[in-house]
Amino acid sequence: MEIKIGVQHAARELSVESTLTPEEVAAAVADAIGGKSGLLVLEDEKGRRVIVPADRLAYVEIGEQTARRVGFGAL
């Protein structure tokens, strides 16, 4: 699933491909904003971690699961 994170005072957004469910991402964002940890920590498909301070979050866009297409044509 693709997750896009907008960071205040940054020209570009962060894009993360993750195996987390939308509910897990929403819970992590809620915990970060709620002040429990102060940091939004997400792990991508390759095991790398993305850490963003919660007070710098502008938005978090949670995308749909996309099936990988095989072949040359888009049917």
Predicted model as a PDB file, atoms N, CA, C, CB and O in Angstrom, pLDDT in the B-factor column:
MODEL        1                                                                  
ATOM      1  N   MET A   1       0.841  -1.151   0.000  1.00 87.00           N  
ATOM      2  CA  MET A   1       0.000   0.000   0.000  1.00 87.00           C  
ATOM      3  C   MET A   1       0.898   1.229   0.000  1.00 87.00           C  
ATOM      4  CB  MET A   1      -0.963  -0.011   1.205  1.00 87.00           C  
ATOM      5  O   MET A   1       1.956   1.241   0.629  1.00 87.00           O  
ATOM      6  N   GLU A   2       0.462   2.262  -0.714  1.00 92.00           N  
ATOM      7  CA  GLU A   2       1.230   3.498  -0.788  1.00 92.00           C  
ATOM      8  C   GLU A   2       0.729   4.476   0.265  1.00 92.00           C  
ATOM      9  CB  GLU A   2       1.138   4.122  -2.198  1.00 92.00           C  
ATOM     10  O   GLU A   2      -0.474   4.687   0.419  1.00 92.00           O  
ATOM     11  N   ILE A   3       1.677   5.067   0.984  1.00 93.00           N  
ATOM     12  CA  ILE A   3       1.374   6.065   2.003  1.00 93.00           C  
ATOM     13  C   ILE A   3       2.135   7.323   1.629  1.00 93.00           C  
ATOM     14  CB  ILE A   3       1.754   5.564   3.449  1.00 93.00           C  
ATOM     15  O   ILE A   3       3.349   7.279   1.428  1.00 93.00           O  
ATOM     16  N   LYS A   4       1.433   8.446   1.534  1.00 95.00           N  
ATOM     17  CA  LYS A   4       2.063   9.730   1.238  1.00 95.00           C  
ATOM     18  C   LYS A   4       1.977  10.594   2.482  1.00 95.00           C  
ATOM     19  CB  LYS A   4       1.389  10.434   0.016  1.00 95.00           C  
ATOM     20  O   LYS A   4       0.913  10.739   3.084  1.00 95.00           O  
ATOM     21  N   ILE A   5       3.123  11.172   2.862  1.00 95.00           N  
ATOM     22  CA  ILE A   5       3.201  11.971   4.077  1.00 95.00           C  
ATOM     23  C   ILE A   5       3.659  13.374   3.700  1.00 95.00           C  
ATOM     24  CB  ILE A   5       4.166  11.325   5.122  1.00 95.00           C  
ATOM     25  O   ILE A   5       4.731  13.551   3.122  1.00 95.00           O  
ATOM     26  N   GLY A   6       2.846  14.359   4.028  1.00 95.00           N  
ATOM     27  CA  GLY A   6       3.226  15.752   3.827  1.00 95.00           C  
ATOM     28  C   GLY A   6       3.892  16.263   5.084  1.00 95.00           C  
ATOM     29  O   GLY A   6       3.378  16.084   6.188  1.00 95.00           O  
ATOM     30  N   VAL A   7       5.043  16.903   4.915  1.00 94.00           N  
ATOM     31  CA  VAL A   7       5.805  17.428   6.045  1.00 94.00           C  
ATOM     32  C   VAL A   7       5.848  18.947   5.919  1.00 94.00           C  
ATOM     33  CB  VAL A   7       7.255  16.820   6.094  1.00 94.00           C  
ATOM     34  O   VAL A   7       6.148  19.474   4.848  1.00 94.00           O  
ATOM     35  N   GLN A   8       5.551  19.648   7.004  1.00 95.00           N  
ATOM     36  CA  GLN A   8       5.569  21.103   6.990  1.00 95.00           C  
ATOM     37  C   GLN A   8       6.950  21.616   6.632  1.00 95.00           C  
ATOM     38  CB  GLN A   8       5.132  21.659   8.341  1.00 95.00           C  
ATOM     39  O   GLN A   8       7.959  21.056   7.062  1.00 95.00           O  
ATOM     40  N   HIS A   9       6.995  22.680   5.846  1.00 93.00           N  
ATOM     41  CA  HIS A   9       8.222  23.357   5.429  1.00 93.00           C  
ATOM     42  C   HIS A   9       9.132  22.463   4.598  1.00 93.00           C  
ATOM     43  CB  HIS A   9       8.971  23.853   6.640  1.00 93.00           C  
ATOM     44  O   HIS A   9      10.343  22.683   4.557  1.00 93.00           O  
ATOM     45  N   ALA A  10       8.571  21.464   3.940  1.00 92.00           N  
ATOM     46  CA  ALA A  10       9.324  20.601   3.026  1.00 92.00           C  
ATOM     47  C   ALA A  10       8.678  20.719   1.646  1.00 92.00           C  
ATOM     48  CB  ALA A  10       9.344  19.097   3.525  1.00 92.00           C  
ATOM     49  O   ALA A  10       7.453  20.726   1.526  1.00 92.00           O  
ATOM     50  N   ALA A  11       9.498  20.811   0.623  1.00 92.00           N  
ATOM     51  CA  ALA A  11       8.994  21.023  -0.732  1.00 92.00           C  
ATOM     52  C   ALA A  11       8.303  19.779  -1.298  1.00 92.00           C  
ATOM     53  CB  ALA A  11      10.133  21.437  -1.647  1.00 92.00           C  
ATOM     54  O   ALA A  11       7.362  19.890  -2.084  1.00 92.00           O  
ATOM     55  N   ARG A  12       8.767  18.611  -0.901  1.00 95.00           N  
ATOM     56  CA  ARG A  12       8.212  17.370  -1.446  1.00 95.00           C  
ATOM     57  C   ARG A  12       7.607  16.526  -0.347  1.00 95.00           C  
ATOM     58  CB  ARG A  12       9.286  16.573  -2.186  1.00 95.00           C  
ATOM     59  O   ARG A  12       7.961  16.646   0.826  1.00 95.00           O  
ATOM     60  N   GLU A  13       6.676  15.662  -0.758  1.00 94.00           N  
ATOM     61  CA  GLU A  13       6.074  14.728   0.189  1.00 94.00           C  
ATOM     62  C   GLU A  13       6.895  13.442   0.240  1.00 94.00           C  
ATOM     63  CB  GLU A  13       4.606  14.421  -0.199  1.00 94.00           C  
ATOM     64  O   GLU A  13       7.631  13.124  -0.694  1.00 94.00           O  
ATOM     65  N   LEU A  14       6.761  12.716   1.329  1.00 93.00           N  
ATOM     66  CA  LEU A  14       7.390  11.410   1.458  1.00 93.00           C  
ATOM     67  C   LEU A  14       6.423  10.359   0.942  1.00 93.00           C  
ATOM     68  CB  LEU A  14       7.798  11.119   2.932  1.00 93.00           C  
ATOM     69  O   LEU A  14       5.227  10.418   1.228  1.00 93.00           O  
ATOM     70  N   SER A  15       6.928   9.409   0.192  1.00 93.00           N  
ATOM     71  CA  SER A  15       6.103   8.324  -0.319  1.00 93.00           C  
ATOM     72  C   SER A  15       6.698   7.009   0.172  1.00 93.00           C  
ATOM     73  CB  SER A  15       6.015   8.360  -1.882  1.00 93.00           C  
ATOM     74  O   SER A  15       7.878   6.732  -0.042  1.00 93.00           O  
ATOM     75  N   VAL A  16       5.869   6.202   0.831  1.00 93.00           N  
ATOM     76  CA  VAL A  16       6.322   4.956   1.436  1.00 93.00           C  
ATOM     77  C   VAL A  16       5.427   3.819   0.946  1.00 93.00           C  
ATOM     78  CB  VAL A  16       6.307   5.049   2.993  1.00 93.00           C  
ATOM     79  O   VAL A  16       4.202   3.918   1.017  1.00 93.00           O  
ATOM     80  N   GLU A  17       6.031   2.745   0.451  1.00 92.00           N  
ATOM     81  CA  GLU A  17       5.298   1.520   0.109  1.00 92.00           C  
ATOM     82  C   GLU A  17       5.414   0.602   1.313  1.00 92.00           C  
ATOM     83  CB  GLU A  17       5.861   0.829  -1.210  1.00 92.00           C  
ATOM     84  O   GLU A  17       6.518   0.221   1.703  1.00 92.00           O  
ATOM     85  N   SER A  18       4.278   0.245   1.905  1.00 91.00           N  
ATOM     86  CA  SER A  18       4.296  -0.523   3.139  1.00 91.00           C  
ATOM     87  C   SER A  18       3.357  -1.721   3.054  1.00 91.00           C  
ATOM     88  CB  SER A  18       3.913   0.363   4.319  1.00 91.00           C  
ATOM     89  O   SER A  18       2.427  -1.752   2.247  1.00 91.00           O  
ATOM     90  N   THR A  19       3.625  -2.700   3.902  1.00 90.00           N  
ATOM     91  CA  THR A  19       2.753  -3.873   3.997  1.00 90.00           C  
ATOM     92  C   THR A  19       1.726  -3.720   5.119  1.00 90.00           C  
ATOM     93  CB  THR A  19       3.590  -5.135   4.225  1.00 90.00           C  
ATOM     94  O   THR A  19       0.933  -4.632   5.356  1.00 90.00           O  
ATOM     95  N   LEU A  20       1.732  -2.584   5.808  1.00 90.00           N  
ATOM     96  CA  LEU A  20       0.774  -2.335   6.880  1.00 90.00           C  
ATOM     97  C   LEU A  20      -0.632  -2.182   6.314  1.00 90.00           C  
ATOM     98  CB  LEU A  20       1.169  -1.082   7.676  1.00 90.00           C  
ATOM     99  O   LEU A  20      -0.811  -1.789   5.161  1.00 90.00           O  
ATOM    100  N   THR A  21      -1.612  -2.493   7.128  1.00 91.00           N  
ATOM    101  CA  THR A  21      -3.003  -2.285   6.734  1.00 91.00           C  
ATOM    102  C   THR A  21      -3.362  -0.817   6.957  1.00 91.00           C  
ATOM    103  CB  THR A  21      -3.964  -3.224   7.537  1.00 91.00           C  
ATOM    104  O   THR A  21      -2.688  -0.129   7.723  1.00 91.00           O  
ATOM    105  N   PRO A  22      -4.413  -0.331   6.299  1.00 91.00           N  
ATOM    106  CA  PRO A  22      -4.840   1.059   6.530  1.00 91.00           C  
ATOM    107  C   PRO A  22      -5.176   1.342   8.003  1.00 91.00           C  
ATOM    108  CB  PRO A  22      -6.057   1.375   5.664  1.00 91.00           C  
ATOM    109  O   PRO A  22      -4.937   2.446   8.493  1.00 91.00           O  
ATOM    110  N   GLU A  23      -5.720   0.360   8.692  1.00 92.00           N  
ATOM    111  CA  GLU A  23      -6.048   0.539  10.103  1.00 92.00           C  
ATOM    112  C   GLU A  23      -4.790   0.707  10.952  1.00 92.00           C  
ATOM    113  CB  GLU A  23      -6.866  -0.647  10.608  1.00 92.00           C  
ATOM    114  O   GLU A  23      -4.769   1.517  11.878  1.00 92.00           O  
ATOM    115  N   GLU A  24      -3.737  -0.061  10.638  1.00 92.00           N  
ATOM    116  CA  GLU A  24      -2.477   0.051  11.377  1.00 92.00           C  
ATOM    117  C   GLU A  24      -1.823   1.406  11.143  1.00 92.00           C  
ATOM    118  CB  GLU A  24      -1.516  -1.071  10.972  1.00 92.00           C  
ATOM    119  O   GLU A  24      -1.267   1.996  12.069  1.00 92.00           O  
ATOM    120  N   VAL A  25      -1.885   1.899   9.920  1.00 93.00           N  
ATOM    121  CA  VAL A  25      -1.312   3.217   9.614  1.00 93.00           C  
ATOM    122  C   VAL A  25      -2.093   4.304  10.348  1.00 93.00           C  
ATOM    123  CB  VAL A  25      -1.322   3.485   8.081  1.00 93.00           C  
ATOM    124  O   VAL A  25      -1.498   5.201  10.945  1.00 93.00           O  
ATOM    125  N   ALA A  26      -3.416   4.226  10.307  1.00 93.00           N  
ATOM    126  CA  ALA A  26      -4.240   5.218  10.990  1.00 93.00           C  
ATOM    127  C   ALA A  26      -3.980   5.210  12.493  1.00 93.00           C  
ATOM    128  CB  ALA A  26      -5.720   4.960  10.711  1.00 93.00           C  
ATOM    129  O   ALA A  26      -3.944   6.268  13.122  1.00 93.00           O  
ATOM    130  N   ALA A  27      -3.799   4.031  13.068  1.00 93.00           N  
ATOM    131  CA  ALA A  27      -3.512   3.932  14.503  1.00 93.00           C  
ATOM    132  C   ALA A  27      -2.149   4.546  14.827  1.00 93.00           C  
ATOM    133  CB  ALA A  27      -3.555   2.459  14.963  1.00 93.00           C  
ATOM    134  O   ALA A  27      -2.008   5.227  15.842  1.00 93.00           O  
ATOM    135  N   ALA A  28      -1.145   4.313  13.979  1.00 92.00           N  
ATOM    136  CA  ALA A  28       0.184   4.883  14.202  1.00 92.00           C  
ATOM    137  C   ALA A  28       0.139   6.404  14.121  1.00 92.00           C  
ATOM    138  CB  ALA A  28       1.190   4.327  13.180  1.00 92.00           C  
ATOM    139  O   ALA A  28       0.791   7.088  14.910  1.00 92.00           O  
ATOM    140  N   VAL A  29      -0.627   6.936  13.171  1.00 93.00           N  
ATOM    141  CA  VAL A  29      -0.768   8.393  13.039  1.00 93.00           C  
ATOM    142  C   VAL A  29      -1.492   8.960  14.256  1.00 93.00           C  
ATOM    143  CB  VAL A  29      -1.535   8.758  11.739  1.00 93.00           C  
ATOM    144  O   VAL A  29      -1.074   9.981  14.801  1.00 93.00           O  
ATOM    145  N   ALA A  30      -2.557   8.317  14.682  1.00 92.00           N  
ATOM    146  CA  ALA A  30      -3.307   8.781  15.853  1.00 92.00           C  
ATOM    147  C   ALA A  30      -2.441   8.772  17.113  1.00 92.00           C  
ATOM    148  CB  ALA A  30      -4.547   7.908  16.066  1.00 92.00           C  
ATOM    149  O   ALA A  30      -2.510   9.700  17.919  1.00 92.00           O  
ATOM    150  N   ASP A  31      -1.628   7.728  17.286  1.00 92.00           N  
ATOM    151  CA  ASP A  31      -0.734   7.658  18.448  1.00 92.00           C  
ATOM    152  C   ASP A  31       0.306   8.772  18.411  1.00 92.00           C  
ATOM    153  CB  ASP A  31      -0.035   6.293  18.507  1.00 92.00           C  
ATOM    154  O   ASP A  31       0.619   9.372  19.439  1.00 92.00           O  
ATOM    155  N   ALA A  32       0.840   9.046  17.218  1.00 93.00           N  
ATOM    156  CA  ALA A  32       1.858  10.091  17.086  1.00 93.00           C  
ATOM    157  C   ALA A  32       1.257  11.467  17.373  1.00 93.00           C  
ATOM    158  CB  ALA A  32       2.481  10.065  15.674  1.00 93.00           C  
ATOM    159  O   ALA A  32       1.859  12.272  18.083  1.00 93.00           O  
ATOM    160  N   ILE A  33       0.079  11.736  16.827  1.00 92.00           N  
ATOM    161  CA  ILE A  33      -0.552  13.042  17.015  1.00 92.00           C  
ATOM    162  C   ILE A  33      -1.069  13.191  18.443  1.00 92.00           C  
ATOM    163  CB  ILE A  33      -1.701  13.234  16.013  1.00 92.00           C  
ATOM    164  O   ILE A  33      -1.043  14.284  19.007  1.00 92.00           O  
ATOM    165  N   GLY A  34      -1.533  12.097  19.018  1.00 90.00           N  
ATOM    166  CA  GLY A  34      -2.064  12.124  20.379  1.00 90.00           C  
ATOM    167  C   GLY A  34      -1.021  12.413  21.438  1.00 90.00           C  
ATOM    168  O   GLY A  34      -1.374  12.659  22.592  1.00 90.00           O  
ATOM    169  N   GLY A  35       0.234  12.391  21.086  1.00 79.00           N  
ATOM    170  CA  GLY A  35       1.283  12.737  22.024  1.00 79.00           C  
ATOM    171  C   GLY A  35       1.882  11.565  22.762  1.00 79.00           C  
ATOM    172  O   GLY A  35       2.755  11.755  23.609  1.00 79.00           O  
ATOM    173  N   LYS A  36       1.432  10.340  22.461  1.00 71.00           N  
ATOM    174  CA  LYS A  36       1.980   9.191  23.163  1.00 71.00           C  
ATOM    175  C   LYS A  36       3.457   9.004  22.846  1.00 71.00           C  
ATOM    176  CB  LYS A  36       1.205   7.935  22.805  1.00 71.00           C  
ATOM    177  O   LYS A  36       4.260   8.761  23.747  1.00 71.00           O  
ATOM    178  N   SER A  37       3.821   9.114  21.565  1.00 79.00           N  
ATOM    179  CA  SER A  37       5.219   8.918  21.198  1.00 79.00           C  
ATOM    180  C   SER A  37       5.857  10.185  20.652  1.00 79.00           C  
ATOM    181  CB  SER A  37       5.335   7.812  20.179  1.00 79.00           C  
ATOM    182  O   SER A  37       7.064  10.375  20.797  1.00 79.00           O  
ATOM    183  N   GLY A  38       5.074  11.056  20.027  1.00 90.00           N  
ATOM    184  CA  GLY A  38       5.631  12.272  19.453  1.00 90.00           C  
ATOM    185  C   GLY A  38       6.285  12.066  18.107  1.00 90.00           C  
ATOM    186  O   GLY A  38       6.707  13.026  17.462  1.00 90.00           O  
ATOM    187  N   LEU A  39       6.374  10.805  17.674  1.00 94.00           N  
ATOM    188  CA  LEU A  39       6.990  10.472  16.394  1.00 94.00           C  
ATOM    189  C   LEU A  39       6.086   9.521  15.621  1.00 94.00           C  
ATOM    190  CB  LEU A  39       8.389   9.845  16.602  1.00 94.00           C  
ATOM    191  O   LEU A  39       5.475   8.618  16.193  1.00 94.00           O  
ATOM    192  N   LEU A  40       6.012   9.738  14.318  1.00 94.00           N  
ATOM    193  CA  LEU A  40       5.337   8.793  13.439  1.00 94.00           C  
ATOM    194  C   LEU A  40       6.408   7.889  12.860  1.00 94.00           C  
ATOM    195  CB  LEU A  40       4.519   9.521  12.307  1.00 94.00           C  
ATOM    196  O   LEU A  40       7.297   8.350  12.145  1.00 94.00           O  
ATOM    197  N   VAL A  41       6.325   6.605  13.165  1.00 94.00           N  
ATOM    198  CA  VAL A  41       7.306   5.624  12.705  1.00 94.00           C  
ATOM    199  C   VAL A  41       6.587   4.611  11.828  1.00 94.00           C  
ATOM    200  CB  VAL A  41       8.022   4.920  13.908  1.00 94.00           C  
ATOM    201  O   VAL A  41       5.675   3.920  12.282  1.00 94.00           O  
ATOM    202  N   LEU A  42       7.008   4.526  10.555  1.00 94.00           N  
ATOM    203  CA  LEU A  42       6.449   3.557   9.618  1.00 94.00           C  
ATOM    204  C   LEU A  42       7.576   2.752   9.009  1.00 94.00           C  
ATOM    205  CB  LEU A  42       5.617   4.257   8.517  1.00 94.00           C  
ATOM    206  O   LEU A  42       8.688   3.254   8.842  1.00 94.00           O  
ATOM    207  N   GLU A  43       7.293   1.505   8.678  1.00 93.00           N  
ATOM    208  CA  GLU A  43       8.290   0.627   8.064  1.00 93.00           C  
ATOM    209  C   GLU A  43       7.840   0.297   6.652  1.00 93.00           C  
ATOM    210  CB  GLU A  43       8.495  -0.675   8.900  1.00 93.00           C  
ATOM    211  O   GLU A  43       6.678  -0.040   6.428  1.00 93.00           O  
ATOM    212  N   ASP A  44       8.774   0.396   5.686  1.00 91.00           N  
ATOM    213  CA  ASP A  44       8.417   0.105   4.301  1.00 91.00           C  
ATOM    214  C   ASP A  44       8.581  -1.374   3.997  1.00 91.00           C  
ATOM    215  CB  ASP A  44       9.267   0.935   3.344  1.00 91.00           C  
ATOM    216  O   ASP A  44       8.924  -2.164   4.876  1.00 91.00           O  
ATOM    217  N   GLU A  45       8.333  -1.745   2.737  1.00 90.00           N  
ATOM    218  CA  GLU A  45       8.374  -3.152   2.333  1.00 90.00           C  
ATOM    219  C   GLU A  45       9.750  -3.781   2.470  1.00 90.00           C  
ATOM    220  CB  GLU A  45       7.913  -3.284   0.915  1.00 90.00           C  
ATOM    221  O   GLU A  45       9.858  -4.999   2.609  1.00 90.00           O  
ATOM    222  N   LYS A  46      10.807  -2.972   2.434  1.00 91.00           N  
ATOM    223  CA  LYS A  46      12.171  -3.489   2.517  1.00 91.00           C  
ATOM    224  C   LYS A  46      12.730  -3.457   3.929  1.00 91.00           C  
ATOM    225  CB  LYS A  46      13.070  -2.705   1.607  1.00 91.00           C  
ATOM    226  O   LYS A  46      13.900  -3.774   4.142  1.00 91.00           O  
ATOM    227  N   GLY A  47      11.902  -3.076   4.896  1.00 92.00           N  
ATOM    228  CA  GLY A  47      12.335  -3.074   6.286  1.00 92.00           C  
ATOM    229  C   GLY A  47      12.941  -1.768   6.754  1.00 92.00           C  
ATOM    230  O   GLY A  47      13.372  -1.676   7.904  1.00 92.00           O  
ATOM    231  N   ARG A  48      12.989  -0.750   5.899  1.00 94.00           N  
ATOM    232  CA  ARG A  48      13.527   0.551   6.300  1.00 94.00           C  
ATOM    233  C   ARG A  48      12.464   1.310   7.080  1.00 94.00           C  
ATOM    234  CB  ARG A  48      13.992   1.371   5.063  1.00 94.00           C  
ATOM    235  O   ARG A  48      11.268   1.157   6.831  1.00 94.00           O  
ATOM    236  N   ARG A  49      12.908   2.124   8.018  1.00 94.00           N  
ATOM    237  CA  ARG A  49      11.977   2.900   8.833  1.00 94.00           C  
ATOM    238  C   ARG A  49      11.998   4.367   8.418  1.00 94.00           C  
ATOM    239  CB  ARG A  49      12.321   2.763  10.325  1.00 94.00           C  
ATOM    240  O   ARG A  49      13.047   4.941   8.127  1.00 94.00           O  
ATOM    241  N   VAL A  50      10.810   4.947   8.403  1.00 94.00           N  
ATOM    242  CA  VAL A  50      10.643   6.376   8.158  1.00 94.00           C  
ATOM    243  C   VAL A  50      10.117   6.971   9.459  1.00 94.00           C  
ATOM    244  CB  VAL A  50       9.665   6.664   6.936  1.00 94.00           C  
ATOM    245  O   VAL A  50       9.099   6.528   9.989  1.00 94.00           O  
ATOM    246  N   ILE A  51      10.824   7.982   9.968  1.00 95.00           N  
ATOM    247  CA  ILE A  51      10.444   8.607  11.236  1.00 95.00           C  
ATOM    248  C   ILE A  51      10.215  10.093  10.986  1.00 95.00           C  
ATOM    249  CB  ILE A  51      11.542   8.384  12.337  1.00 95.00           C  
ATOM    250  O   ILE A  51      11.090  10.796  10.481  1.00 95.00           O  
ATOM    251  N   VAL A  52       9.016  10.557  11.350  1.00 95.00           N  
ATOM    252  CA  VAL A  52       8.652  11.956  11.157  1.00 95.00           C  
ATOM    253  C   VAL A  52       8.141  12.503  12.485  1.00 95.00           C  
ATOM    254  CB  VAL A  52       7.576  12.115  10.029  1.00 95.00           C  
ATOM    255  O   VAL A  52       7.296  11.874  13.120  1.00 95.00           O  
ATOM    256  N   PRO A  53       8.639  13.667  12.919  1.00 94.00           N  
ATOM    257  CA  PRO A  53       8.097  14.274  14.143  1.00 94.00           C  
ATOM    258  C   PRO A  53       6.617  14.614  13.958  1.00 94.00           C  
ATOM    259  CB  PRO A  53       8.897  15.548  14.523  1.00 94.00           C  
ATOM    260  O   PRO A  53       6.233  15.186  12.938  1.00 94.00           O  
ATOM    261  N   ALA A  54       5.802  14.270  14.925  1.00 93.00           N  
ATOM    262  CA  ALA A  54       4.354  14.449  14.817  1.00 93.00           C  
ATOM    263  C   ALA A  54       3.972  15.919  14.669  1.00 93.00           C  
ATOM    264  CB  ALA A  54       3.661  13.857  16.036  1.00 93.00           C  
ATOM    265  O   ALA A  54       2.979  16.228  14.010  1.00 93.00           O  
ATOM    266  N   ASP A  55       4.733  16.823  15.263  1.00 93.00           N  
ATOM    267  CA  ASP A  55       4.381  18.239  15.170  1.00 93.00           C  
ATOM    268  C   ASP A  55       4.701  18.836  13.801  1.00 93.00           C  
ATOM    269  CB  ASP A  55       5.104  19.018  16.244  1.00 93.00           C  
ATOM    270  O   ASP A  55       4.357  19.988  13.539  1.00 93.00           O  
ATOM    271  N   ARG A  56       5.360  18.066  12.920  1.00 94.00           N  
ATOM    272  CA  ARG A  56       5.685  18.530  11.565  1.00 94.00           C  
ATOM    273  C   ARG A  56       4.788  17.902  10.498  1.00 94.00           C  
ATOM    274  CB  ARG A  56       7.138  18.222  11.249  1.00 94.00           C  
ATOM    275  O   ARG A  56       4.945  18.197   9.313  1.00 94.00           O  
ATOM    276  N   LEU A  57       3.848  17.040  10.901  1.00 94.00           N  
ATOM    277  CA  LEU A  57       2.962  16.403   9.932  1.00 94.00           C  
ATOM    278  C   LEU A  57       1.975  17.423   9.367  1.00 94.00           C  
ATOM    279  CB  LEU A  57       2.205  15.224  10.580  1.00 94.00           C  
ATOM    280  O   LEU A  57       1.317  18.141  10.119  1.00 94.00           O  
ATOM    281  N   ALA A  58       1.879  17.481   8.041  1.00 95.00           N  
ATOM    282  CA  ALA A  58       0.870  18.307   7.388  1.00 95.00           C  
ATOM    283  C   ALA A  58      -0.333  17.442   7.030  1.00 95.00           C  
ATOM    284  CB  ALA A  58       1.449  18.996   6.122  1.00 95.00           C  
ATOM    285  O   ALA A  58      -1.474  17.829   7.283  1.00 95.00           O  
ATOM    286  N   TYR A  59      -0.083  16.267   6.441  1.00 95.00           N  
ATOM    287  CA  TYR A  59      -1.144  15.325   6.099  1.00 95.00           C  
ATOM    288  C   TYR A  59      -0.552  13.944   5.898  1.00 95.00           C  
ATOM    289  CB  TYR A  59      -1.903  15.780   4.834  1.00 95.00           C  
ATOM    290  O   TYR A  59       0.649  13.794   5.667  1.00 95.00           O  
ATOM    291  N   VAL A  60      -1.409  12.935   5.987  1.00 95.00           N  
ATOM    292  CA  VAL A  60      -1.038  11.551   5.690  1.00 95.00           C  
ATOM    293  C   VAL A  60      -2.126  10.994   4.789  1.00 95.00           C  
ATOM    294  CB  VAL A  60      -0.870  10.682   7.006  1.00 95.00           C  
ATOM    295  O   VAL A  60      -3.298  10.952   5.165  1.00 95.00           O  
ATOM    296  N   GLU A  61      -1.729  10.568   3.595  1.00 94.00           N  
ATOM    297  CA  GLU A  61      -2.668  10.001   2.631  1.00 94.00           C  
ATOM    298  C   GLU A  61      -2.436   8.502   2.562  1.00 94.00           C  
ATOM    299  CB  GLU A  61      -2.508  10.659   1.224  1.00 94.00           C  
ATOM    300  O   GLU A  61      -1.341   8.047   2.230  1.00 94.00           O  
ATOM    301  N   ILE A  62      -3.472   7.740   2.878  1.00 93.00           N  
ATOM    302  CA  ILE A  62      -3.373   6.285   2.882  1.00 93.00           C  
ATOM    303  C   ILE A  62      -4.023   5.775   1.605  1.00 93.00           C  
ATOM    304  CB  ILE A  62      -4.051   5.664   4.156  1.00 93.00           C  
ATOM    305  O   ILE A  62      -5.222   5.961   1.395  1.00 93.00           O  
ATOM    306  N   GLY A  63      -3.227   5.125   0.746  1.00 87.00           N  
ATOM    307  CA  GLY A  63      -3.729   4.632  -0.530  1.00 87.00           C  
ATOM    308  C   GLY A  63      -4.311   3.240  -0.422  1.00 87.00           C  
ATOM    309  O   GLY A  63      -4.218   2.577   0.612  1.00 87.00           O  
ATOM    310  N   GLU A  64      -4.903   2.824  -1.500  1.00 76.00           N  
ATOM    311  CA  GLU A  64      -5.490   1.493  -1.589  1.00 76.00           C  
ATOM    312  C   GLU A  64      -4.422   0.459  -1.914  1.00 76.00           C  
ATOM    313  CB  GLU A  64      -6.601   1.462  -2.645  1.00 76.00           C  
ATOM    314  O   GLU A  64      -3.380   0.785  -2.483  1.00 76.00           O  
ATOM    315  N   GLN A  65      -4.687  -0.772  -1.554  1.00 65.00           N  
ATOM    316  CA  GLN A  65      -3.822  -1.875  -1.962  1.00 65.00           C  
ATOM    317  C   GLN A  65      -3.920  -2.008  -3.473  1.00 65.00           C  
ATOM    318  CB  GLN A  65      -4.218  -3.215  -1.248  1.00 65.00           C  
ATOM    319  O   GLN A  65      -5.022  -2.049  -4.020  1.00 65.00           O  
ATOM    320  N   THR A  66      -2.796  -2.076  -4.146  1.00 61.00           N  
ATOM    321  CA  THR A  66      -2.806  -2.228  -5.595  1.00 61.00           C  
ATOM    322  C   THR A  66      -2.236  -3.578  -5.951  1.00 61.00           C  
ATOM    323  CB  THR A  66      -2.012  -1.101  -6.284  1.00 61.00           C  
ATOM    324  O   THR A  66      -1.201  -3.996  -5.430  1.00 61.00           O  
ATOM    325  N   ALA A  67      -2.932  -4.257  -6.853  1.00 63.00           N  
ATOM    326  CA  ALA A  67      -2.449  -5.547  -7.338  1.00 63.00           C  
ATOM    327  C   ALA A  67      -1.384  -5.282  -8.400  1.00 63.00           C  
ATOM    328  CB  ALA A  67      -3.624  -6.421  -7.915  1.00 63.00           C  
ATOM    329  O   ALA A  67      -1.540  -4.391  -9.234  1.00 63.00           O  
ATOM    330  N   ARG A  68      -0.319  -6.047  -8.365  1.00 64.00           N  
ATOM    331  CA  ARG A  68       0.731  -5.873  -9.357  1.00 64.00           C  
ATOM    332  C   ARG A  68       0.268  -6.438 -10.685  1.00 64.00           C  
ATOM    333  CB  ARG A  68       2.038  -6.548  -8.905  1.00 64.00           C  
ATOM    334  O   ARG A  68      -0.250  -7.551 -10.766  1.00 64.00           O  
ATOM    335  N   ARG A  69       0.467  -5.652 -11.710  1.00 64.00           N  
ATOM    336  CA  ARG A  69       0.074  -6.073 -13.046  1.00 64.00           C  
ATOM    337  C   ARG A  69       1.252  -6.720 -13.746  1.00 64.00           C  
ATOM    338  CB  ARG A  69      -0.454  -4.884 -13.864  1.00 64.00           C  
ATOM    339  O   ARG A  69       2.402  -6.315 -13.577  1.00 64.00           O  
ATOM    340  N   VAL A  70       0.944  -7.721 -14.524  1.00 70.00           N  
ATOM    341  CA  VAL A  70       1.965  -8.437 -15.269  1.00 70.00           C  
ATOM    342  C   VAL A  70       1.638  -8.287 -16.746  1.00 70.00           C  
ATOM    343  CB  VAL A  70       2.039  -9.945 -14.847  1.00 70.00           C  
ATOM    344  O   VAL A  70       0.485  -8.430 -17.155  1.00 70.00           O  
ATOM    345  N   GLY A  71       2.646  -8.002 -17.533  1.00 69.00           N  
ATOM    346  CA  GLY A  71       2.423  -7.865 -18.965  1.00 69.00           C  
ATOM    347  C   GLY A  71       2.626  -6.453 -19.445  1.00 69.00           C  
ATOM    348  O   GLY A  71       3.012  -5.566 -18.685  1.00 69.00           O  
ATOM    349  N   PHE A  72       2.357  -6.257 -20.728  1.00 73.00           N  
ATOM    350  CA  PHE A  72       2.601  -4.967 -21.341  1.00 73.00           C  
ATOM    351  C   PHE A  72       1.344  -4.110 -21.437  1.00 73.00           C  
ATOM    352  CB  PHE A  72       3.185  -5.160 -22.704  1.00 73.00           C  
ATOM    353  O   PHE A  72       1.448  -2.883 -21.461  1.00 73.00           O  
ATOM    354  N   GLY A  73       0.191  -4.703 -21.490  1.00 64.00           N  
ATOM    355  CA  GLY A  73      -1.048  -3.951 -21.664  1.00 64.00           C  
ATOM    356  C   GLY A  73      -1.767  -3.716 -20.369  1.00 64.00           C  
ATOM    357  O   GLY A  73      -1.675  -4.512 -19.435  1.00 64.00           O  
ATOM    358  N   ALA A  74      -2.475  -2.632 -20.318  1.00 57.00           N  
ATOM    359  CA  ALA A  74      -3.302  -2.336 -19.141  1.00 57.00           C  
ATOM    360  C   ALA A  74      -4.739  -2.663 -19.505  1.00 57.00           C  
ATOM    361  CB  ALA A  74      -3.156  -0.830 -18.681  1.00 57.00           C  
ATOM    362  O   ALA A  74      -5.414  -1.858 -20.148  1.00 57.00           O  
ATOM    363  N   LEU A  75      -5.206  -3.808 -19.110  1.00 56.00           N  
ATOM    364  CA  LEU A  75      -6.557  -4.252 -19.446  1.00 56.00           C  
ATOM    365  C   LEU A  75      -7.526  -3.901 -18.377  1.00 56.00           C  
ATOM    366  CB  LEU A  75      -6.592  -5.725 -19.689  1.00 56.00           C  
ATOM    367  O   LEU A  75      -8.713  -4.202 -18.497  1.00 56.00           O  
TER     368      LEU A  75                                                      
ENDMDL                                                                          
END                                                                             
